[in-house]
C-alpha cells in the first residue's frame, strides 16, 4: 500500500543531504566545540558555520543566533528571559505580557506560569481568519508592558500574522517583540530586521533537520536573563556542551531552505490549493478554516461536518494517508482545538477538522491519491454517523 505523508507541520523527515552533512560529527569529527585542540576547533568551526547559515536565513547577524534544544526551549527562554530580567532590574515594578489566544502551548503554558507568579497577561482574540486586530493590540499596551509574543504562522491554520506591523507597534512603545516562527521559517521569507523582531524561535525538525535542535534569535542589546547555569557556552546565553551534529544539520537545512525558498513555496502552494479546492468541491459541506487569510503555502485546515476528526484520522491512516487533527487528548477526553474555537468554530465543527500539511517531497500524484482517499473515508464515516443529517429524497 502506498503511504502518503501530509503531516509536515508535526515533523519533517531529515533531508538526506542534511543527514550526510551531519554523519561525520557522530564519528571522525567528534570533538567538543569548547576544547582548544584541533579536534575541538574543527567542531567549533562547524558550529560557527551553522550559526552563519541560520543567521542568513533570518537576515540576522551570526552572533545573534543561540542554539537550543528546539522551539519549546526557545519560547521559554525568550518569554521568561525578558520578563525575569525586567523584574530583576526593578523588583518593585509589575510586568505585563501581551500574546494571542491561538499560540502554541509552548507560549501559552509559559504565559500561564507567569500569571501564577503575578505577571499580568493579555490574550488577544483573533478574527474568523485567525488574525489579531492591530488596534486591539495597541489598546492592550500598558506602561508596564514588557513583551509582546505573537506567533508568525499558526501551526494548525497556517495563518500568517503581520510581523512588521506588530514589530512597529512594539518598537514605538519600547517593548520587546518575540515571535514563535517555528512554522514559518523555511516556508516563507522571515526577515527579523524588516519585522523589527527582538526575539525569534525556530526548530530544526520543522525544516528537515533532526529533532532535538533549534535556535533563538536574540537581537543585539536585548536584555535577557539566562535560564540555565553552567559553563560559558554561547556567550553565556545557553550553557551546556553543544549538540554539534544537530547544529550542523540545522545549519545545512537552513542553507537549503534559503536557496530554494521561493521555488518551493510556489510549488507547495500550488499543490495545497489543488488539494483544498478538490476537497471543497468533492466533499459536501466541507469548509476551509481561515481559508481567506494569508497562510503558509503548505497548510490547509478543513472541517468535514458530521464526523469526528479522530475517527477520520484513523480511517485515513488505514488507507495509507497520514494527516492530523487540531484536537489534543487529555485524561482520556478529546478536547476541541483551542485554535479552532478561538476563530469561532463550535466544538462539534472544531472536532471535525483535519489539518493537511505538505512538504518538500509531496508530489502531485500523492495529492491526486488523497483526493480519492479523503472523500471516500468521509462518506463512509458520515453513512454511520448519527450526527450527520442526510437529505431524504423528496419522493420518500
N, C-alpha and C positions, 0 to 999 in steps of 0.2 A: 504493500500500500504506500502510495506517495504521501509524504508528510510535509505539510506546509506550515511554516512558522511566521505568524503575523502578530508577534508579541514583543517587538523590539524595544518598546518603551520599558518593559520589565528588565530585559537584559539583551545584550548582543553577543554573538559569538566572537571570540578573539580572532581577528583577521590573521590569515596565515603569514602575511608579511610582518605583522606585529609580532607574532609568535617567533618567527625566525630571528628577528632583531633581539628578542629577549633571551633566547636559549643560551648564548654564551655566558650570560650573567648568572646562570644557575650552576655553571661548571668552571670553565677555564678563567673567566673574569669574575671571580668570586669575592674580590676584596671588599673590605669595609671602607665606605667612602670617607670615613673620618681618619683613616690611617695615613701616615705621611710617606710610607714606602711606595714603590712602584705599583704594587697590586691595588693599594688603596687609591692612589692618584688616578689610575685608569678608571676605577669605579666613580671617582669624583667627577672626572671629565664627562663620563656618560650621563651622570645626574644633571650636570650643568647644561649639557647639550639638550637634554629633555626639557629643562626649565626654559630654555630659549624657544623650543618648539611650541610649548604650551603658551608662552607669552605671545608669540607671533600669531597664534590663532585668535587671541583676545585683543590684540593691539595694545599689549601691556609691556612693561619692562621686565626682563628676567628676574631681577631682584624683588619684584612684587609677587612672585609665584611661590607659594609654600605647599609642599606636597603633604598629603594626608592619607588616611585610610579610605576615604570615599566621601560622598555627598553629605551623609549624616554628620560625620565629624566636622566637615567644613561649615555646615549650617550652624552647628552648636558653637564652634569656635567664633564665628562671626557675631552671633547674637549675644551669647554670654560674654564674649570678649569685650564688645563695645559697651554693654550695659555695666558690667562689673568695673571696667576702667573708669567710667563716668562716676559711679558711686564711690569708688576709692578716692578719686580726685576731690569729691565733695560729699563726705559721708552724711551730712545733714540734709542734702538735697534729695528730691524724689526723681524717679525716672519714668519715662513713658515711651512705649514702643507702638508703632503702627504696622499692622500686617493685613493680609486679606483672609477671607473666610474659606478660600479654596487652596490654601498652601498644603504642601506635603506634610505628613506627620512629623518629619524631622524639624520643621519650623514650628508647626502648631504645638507640639508637645513641649518644645523648648520654651515657647511663649507662655504656655500654661504653667510651666515650672517657675518662670519668672514671676507670674502672678502670685504664686504661693509664697514668694519671697518679698511681696509687697510692691512689685513693679506694676504699673498700670499698662494694660494692653488694649488697643482698639483694633477690632476685627472688622475691616471694611467689607460691606456686602458687595456682590457683583451683579451684573446685569444678566439677562437670559442668555447672553452670548459669552458670559464668563469674564467680563471685563470690569475692572474697578472704575469708579467715577472720579475723575481728577478733581472735581470741585469738592467732592466728599473727602478726598484726601487732604486738600487744603484746609477744609473746615475742621478736620480732626487734629491738625497741628496744635501743639500747646507749647508754652515756654519751656516746659520740662521734657519735651520730646527729644530723645537722643538717637533714635534709629527708626528708619522705615525699612521693612523687609518684605518685599513683594517678589514672587517668583516671575521669571521671564516667560517660560512656557509651561502650561499646566500639563501634568503627567497623564491625566485622564482625557482631557478635551483637546489638548494641543494649542489652546488659546494663548496668544502672544500678547503680553502687556507692553505698553509704550514706555520702554526704559528711559528714553531721552527726556520725555515729559516728566516722568516721576523723578528722575535724577535732577532735573532743573528745579523742581519744587523743593527737593531736599537741600540742594545747594543754596537756594535763596534763603532758607531758614537755618543754614549752617547745621544741618542734621545729616548724620551718616546714612548712606543708602546701600543696603545689601540686597542682592538678588540670588535666588536659587536658580541657577542656569543649567541644572543637570540635564533637563530635557531639551534644551536649545543648542547648547554647544555642540558643534559638529553637524548640525542640521540646517541652521540658518546663521547669517552673519551675526557675530557678537563682538561689539566694539566698546570696551569699557570707558574709553575716553569720550566717544560720542554720546554714550549713555550716561555720563557723569556718575559712574558707579564707583563706590568706595570699596566694596567687598563683593566677591562673586564666588559661588560654589560650583564645582563640577565633579563628575565621577567617571572613572575610566571605563567601567563596564557598560556604559550607555553609548560609547563611541568606539567599540571594537577593540578596546584594551581589556586587560583582565579585571576581575573583581578584586576588591581589597586595596585599590589605589585611587586617589583623587587629588584634588588641589583646591586651594583657596587663593584667590587674587586679593591682595591687600594693598590698596593704593598707598604710595609713599606718604608718610606723615600721619597715617591713620593711627589713632590711639586705641590699642587693642591689648587687653590683658591675656596672657597665655593661659591655657587650660591645663597643660601638662608641665611637669617639672622634672628635670634630669640634666642631660648634657647640654652643650651649646649648639646643637644641630640647627640648621636652617635659621641662623642668626638669632637663636633663642626662641623663635616663634613656636616651633614644634620639635621638642627634643625626642630623641629615640633614633636608633640606627635606621638609616633609610632603606626602604624596600627597593633596592637598586633595579632588580629585574622588572618589577611592576612599574617603576618610574620610567624606565627605558621604554616599556610597552606603551605607557600613556603618552610619552613624547612622540613616539613614532605614529601612534594613532592620531594625535593632534596634527602632525605634519600632513598625514594623508588626508585628513578631513579638510584642512585648509586648501590643499591643492585641488580637491575635487568638489568643493562645496557647491558652487553654482550649478555645475553639471548634474550632480547627484540630487540636489534639491529639485531641479526641474524634472528629472526622471521619476523620482518618487512622487512628486506632486501629481504628475500625470497618471501614474498607476493608482494613487489614492483616490483621485477623482473618478477614475474608471470603476473602481470597486464601489465607492459610495453611491455614485449615480446608478450603477447596476442594481445595487441592493434596494435603493429607494424606489426604483421603477419596477423591480421584480418581486418585492415583498409588500403586500398590502399593509397599510398602517405602520410603515417603518418611518422613523424620523431621525434626522441628523441633529445631534445635540451640539449647540454652538456652531452650527454649520456656516453661519454668516460672518463669523469673526475671523480676524487674521489668525492663522493657525500654522503650526509646523507642518511641512509638506507630507509628512508620513503618517499622520494621525487622523482617525475617524472614529467617532463615538456615536453609535446608532442604537436607538431604542426600538425594540420589537414588542409591541403591546400584547398582553395576554399570555406572556410566558415568564418563567423565572430565568434570569440570566445564568445562574449557576447550572441549571439543567441544560441550557443551550450550550454552555462551555463544554460540558461532559459529552453531549451529543456530537458536537463538532470535533472534539478530540477523538472520539471513536471513529469518526470519518477521516481522520488524519489532518485536521486543521487546528492549530493552536492559536488562541487569542485569549482575551481576559475580560473580566467584568470590573466595574469600579467598586464592587462591594467588598467588604472585609469581614471575615469570620471572627467572631469574638464570643468566647464562652459558649460555643455551640449554636449561637444565634447569628443569622446573617443580617447585618445592618445595611441599610441603603447608603450609597456613597455620599459622603458629606459634600463632595464637589457637585454632584448632580442635584442634590436637594438645595444647595446654595443657589443654583441657577433657576430654581423654581419648579423642578420636576416633583410630582407627587411620589411617595415612596414606592408605589407599585410600578411606575414608569422608570424610576431610577434602578429598581431591581431587574428591570427587563432590558437594561442597556449593556451593550457589548463594545469594548474598545478593540479596534483593529489598528496595529501599528506596524508599518512596513519598514524594510531595511535595505541595506546595500545589496543583498543577494536576492531580494524579491524579484520575481520575473513576471512578465505579462501572462505567461502560461499558468502560473500559480494564481494570479488574480482571476483568470477565467475559470479555473477549477473552483476557487472559493465562491464564485458567482453561481455555480451549480450546487455546491455543498450547503451553503447557508440557507437559501430559500427552502430546500428540501427538509432540512432539520427544523426550521421554524414551522413549516407546515405540519410536520409530524407532531411537534410538541403542542401546537395550537389545537390539533384534532383531539387531543386528550385533555386539554386544559379546561377546567370548569370556569375559569375567569375570563376566557376569550369568547366574546359574543359573535357567533357566526350568523351571517344573514340567512334567513329562511326563504326559499324560493316563493314567489308570490302565489303560485298555483297550489301550494300545500296548505 
